[in-house]
Amino acid sequence: MTDTEIKNRIESLARLDDAAWESLCKCCGVCCMLKHSRHTGTYYTSVACNNLNLGTRRCAVYSTRLNNRVFCARVDLSVVLRTGLLPDSCGYIEYIYGPAPIQTRPDFSKVIHERDMSHATPVSQMESDNSHPRHTTPGPWNHIIDDSLGWRTRAMELRDKYADFGRDILGRIARTTQK
């Protein structure tokens, strides 16, 4: 896909109304999984927000989620383009690039809620060498999904290559609607 095609799709995505935007969400639940930054990048963990129904992968408080949750953010164009945190198989990323070569499908039978972290067996551990000591309190860093860095290569490209373009588009749209 060419740069021009990607930019056209980004501009098209920016102009979607709320209903069309929401319809792109696949309700995979991955964006509701906690992330943890390490020296090698940002990883997904097998810990989900307490409001995520692990069976349906839907938020139990979706309509009021932004009022209830400090870390919950509305997924909008700036989140899609600036964070690099959505998986390549996210509907918003696929709208821009087309279908992902690999669909991100975490094993939700191993996902826990935040409130259960202190009682759970970690999926993986921090490095045991002296340069990266283990955390002594339970937290998402004890539940890193090791291969999750590979879940978001296209999202990282959007962040690194198209964030400024997206900011320009949003500014242009805002100026147009103010007139």
C-alpha positions as CSV (number, residue, x, y, z in Angstrom):
1,M,0.0,0.0,0.0
2,T,1.4,3.4,-0.9
3,D,1.8,6.4,1.4
4,T,-0.9,8.2,-0.5
5,E,-3.4,5.3,0.0
6,I,-2.6,5.2,3.7
7,K,-3.0,8.9,4.1
8,N,-6.4,8.8,2.2
9,R,-7.6,6.0,4.6
10,I,-6.4,8.0,7.6
11,E,-8.4,11.0,6.4
12,S,-11.4,8.9,5.7
13,L,-11.2,7.3,9.2
14,A,-11.0,10.8,10.7
15,R,-14.3,11.8,9.0
16,L,-16.4,8.8,10.2
17,D,-19.3,9.6,12.4
18,D,-19.6,8.0,15.9
19,A,-21.8,5.1,14.7
20,A,-19.5,4.2,11.8
21,W,-16.4,4.5,14.1
22,E,-17.9,2.2,16.7
23,S,-18.8,-0.3,14.1
24,L,-15.1,-0.9,13.3
25,C,-14.4,-2.2,16.7
26,K,-14.1,-6.0,16.7
27,C,-14.8,-6.3,20.5
28,C,-11.7,-8.4,20.9
29,G,-10.9,-7.1,24.4
30,V,-7.2,-6.6,23.7
31,C,-7.3,-2.9,24.3
32,C,-8.7,-3.5,27.8
33,M,-5.7,-5.6,28.7
34,L,-3.1,-3.7,30.8
35,K,0.2,-2.8,29.1
36,H,3.6,-2.6,30.7
37,S,6.6,-0.7,29.4
38,R,10.0,-2.3,29.7
39,H,13.4,-1.5,28.4
40,T,12.6,-3.5,25.2
41,G,9.2,-1.9,24.5
42,T,5.6,-1.9,25.7
43,Y,4.1,-5.3,26.2
44,Y,0.5,-6.5,26.8
45,T,-0.1,-8.4,30.0
46,S,-2.6,-11.2,30.8
47,V,-4.3,-8.8,33.2
48,A,-7.5,-7.0,32.1
49,C,-9.5,-4.1,33.4
50,N,-12.0,-5.2,36.1
51,N,-14.8,-4.0,33.9
52,L,-14.0,-6.3,31.0
53,N,-16.3,-9.4,30.8
54,L,-13.7,-12.1,30.0
55,G,-16.4,-14.3,28.3
56,T,-17.9,-11.7,26.0
57,R,-14.8,-9.4,25.8
58,R,-17.1,-6.4,26.3
59,C,-16.9,-3.7,28.8
60,A,-19.6,-4.0,31.5
61,V,-19.7,-0.2,31.9
62,Y,-19.0,0.9,28.3
63,S,-21.3,3.9,28.2
64,T,-19.8,5.4,31.4
65,R,-16.3,3.9,31.2
66,L,-14.6,7.2,30.8
67,N,-16.1,8.4,34.1
68,N,-15.3,5.3,36.0
69,R,-11.8,4.5,35.0
70,V,-8.7,6.6,35.2
71,F,-6.7,4.6,32.6
72,C,-9.6,4.1,30.1
73,A,-9.3,6.2,27.0
74,R,-11.8,6.6,24.2
75,V,-10.1,5.0,21.1
76,D,-10.1,7.9,18.7
77,L,-7.9,8.8,15.8
78,S,-5.2,10.3,18.0
79,V,-5.0,7.0,20.0
80,V,-4.8,5.0,16.8
81,L,-2.1,7.2,15.3
82,R,-0.1,8.3,18.3
83,T,0.1,5.5,20.9
84,G,1.2,2.5,18.8
85,L,-0.6,0.3,21.4
86,L,-3.4,-1.2,19.3
87,P,-2.9,-4.7,17.8
88,D,-2.5,-5.0,14.1
89,S,-5.8,-6.9,13.9
90,C,-7.7,-4.0,15.5
91,G,-10.5,-2.9,13.3
92,Y,-9.2,0.7,13.3
93,I,-5.7,-0.4,12.2
94,E,-7.2,-2.8,9.6
95,Y,-9.4,0.1,8.2
96,I,-6.1,1.9,7.3
97,Y,-4.0,-1.1,6.2
98,G,-6.4,-3.8,5.3
99,P,-6.7,-7.2,7.0
100,A,-3.8,-8.1,9.4
101,P,-1.7,-11.0,8.3
102,I,-2.1,-12.6,11.8
103,Q,-5.1,-12.0,14.0
104,T,-4.3,-11.3,17.6
105,R,-6.1,-13.9,19.7
106,P,-4.9,-13.9,23.3
107,D,-5.8,-17.0,25.4
108,F,-8.5,-15.4,27.5
109,S,-8.6,-18.5,29.7
110,K,-5.3,-17.2,31.1
111,V,-6.4,-13.6,31.5
112,I,-7.2,-12.3,35.0
113,H,-8.8,-9.1,36.3
114,E,-6.7,-6.5,38.0
115,R,-8.3,-7.3,41.4
116,D,-7.1,-10.9,41.1
117,M,-3.4,-10.1,40.4
118,S,-2.0,-10.8,43.9
119,H,-3.5,-14.3,43.8
120,A,-2.5,-15.4,40.3
121,T,0.4,-17.3,39.0
122,P,2.4,-15.1,36.6
123,V,2.4,-16.0,32.9
124,S,6.1,-14.9,32.7
125,Q,8.6,-13.4,35.0
126,M,10.9,-10.4,34.8
127,E,14.5,-11.0,33.9
128,S,16.4,-12.4,36.8
129,D,19.7,-10.7,36.0
130,N,20.9,-7.9,38.2
131,S,20.3,-5.1,35.7
132,H,16.5,-5.7,35.8
133,P,15.6,-6.8,39.3
134,R,12.3,-8.5,40.0
135,H,9.5,-6.4,41.3
136,T,8.6,-7.5,44.8
137,T,4.9,-6.6,44.7
138,P,2.4,-8.2,42.5
139,G,1.6,-6.2,39.4
140,P,1.0,-6.4,35.6
141,W,4.8,-6.7,35.1
142,N,4.5,-10.2,36.5
143,H,2.0,-11.2,33.7
144,I,3.7,-10.0,30.5
145,I,2.8,-11.9,27.3
146,D,6.2,-12.3,25.8
147,D,5.2,-12.4,22.1
148,S,3.0,-9.3,22.4
149,L,5.6,-6.9,21.0
150,G,4.8,-8.5,17.6
151,W,1.1,-7.8,17.9
152,R,1.4,-4.1,16.8
153,T,4.0,-3.6,14.1
154,R,1.6,-1.7,11.9
155,A,0.4,0.4,14.8
156,M,4.0,1.3,15.5
157,E,4.4,2.4,11.9
158,L,1.4,4.6,12.2
159,R,2.8,6.2,15.3
160,D,6.3,6.7,13.9
161,K,5.3,7.7,10.4
162,Y,1.8,9.2,10.3
163,A,1.1,10.8,13.7
164,D,1.9,14.4,12.4
165,F,-0.2,13.8,9.4
166,G,-3.1,12.7,11.6
167,R,-2.7,15.7,13.8
168,D,-2.9,18.0,10.7
169,I,-6.1,16.2,9.5
170,L,-7.7,16.6,12.9
171,G,-6.8,20.3,13.0
172,R,-8.2,20.8,9.5
173,I,-11.4,19.1,10.4
174,A,-11.7,21.1,13.6
175,R,-11.2,24.4,11.8
176,T,-13.8,23.4,9.2
177,T,-16.5,22.5,11.8
178,Q,-15.9,25.8,13.7
179,K,-16.8,27.9,10.6
